[in-house]
Amino acid sequence: MIEVRQTSSGDPLAFDVTVREGRGETRHQVTMAAADLERLAGGRHSGETVIAAAFRFLLDREPKEAILGRFDVTVISRYFPEFERKLPDYLHRS
């Protein structure tokens, strides 16, 4: 289960994310510039929805414990170059 809570509406937007799987949970702090939200979601999805989709993408590729504790959403593409191309699939599953 992925819980996303927006903690700042400034620019960048800030989110607290809790991932619960099995018996454990991890907590993450994620930022996303307003321009990145617009580019990734095209005004069709909220920041919380984009972050939840990003975490579903990540969890399909690595365990929750391997996800950085604090990062900007743009960092995902450095580790997984296909992120922005695949994100719409995860957004449609929202």
N, C-alpha and C positions, 0 to 999 in steps of 0.2 A: 504494500500500500504506500502510495506517495501522497504526502500532505504538503501543500505549498501555501505559504502565507506571505503576502506582500507586506514589507516592513517600512518601505519608503517610497513615496510617489515622486521624489525628485528625479533628477537625471544624473547618474543612472538610477533606475529602479532597483530596489533591493528586495530579496526574498529569503525567507527561512524555509528550508526544505527538510522534512523528516521522511526517511525511507524505512519502512518496517517490512521485513521478510523473515520468515521463520521465527526464531526466538530473539532475534536482535534488531536493533535499529541504528541508523546513522543520521547525523544532522549535518546540514550543509548551509552555507551562506553564499548566495549567488546574486550577481549584479547583471544588469542588462540595460544598455543605453536605449533611450526612447527611439532613436533612429534604427537600432537593431531590431527592436520589437516591430516597428513598421515594416522593415525589410523582410523579416522572417514570417510575419503574420498578415501583412497587408491590410491591417485594420479589421480583420475577420475574427481574431482571437485575442483574449486577454493575456496579460503578462503571465498570470498564474497558469493558464492553459499551455502557453509556450514552454514554460519551465517544466511543467509536469510531463509534456511530450518529450522534452530534451532528456529528462531522467529516464523515461521509458526506453528511449534510444540507447542511453548509456547502459542501462541494466540489461539490455539484450546483448551487450558486448563485454561487460565486466561485472564482478560482484560489487555490491554496494560499498563494501569496505575499501575498494580501489578508487572510488570517486573522491576527488579532492574535497577537502572540508570547506574551502573558500575559493571561489573562482568567478570569472566573468564568463557569460555564456559563449562568447566568441572563442574562448580557449578550447572548446570542444573540437572545433575544426582542426586544431593543431594536432590533436591525437587521432581524430577520425575525420579525414578529409571529406568523406561522403556525408557528413552531418547535415549540412544545409540542403543537399539534394534529397536526402531521406526524410527530413523533418516533416514535410507535408503529409507523408503517409501516417506518421504518428499523430499529427494534428487531426487528421480525418477520423482517427479512431477515438478521439476524445469524446 
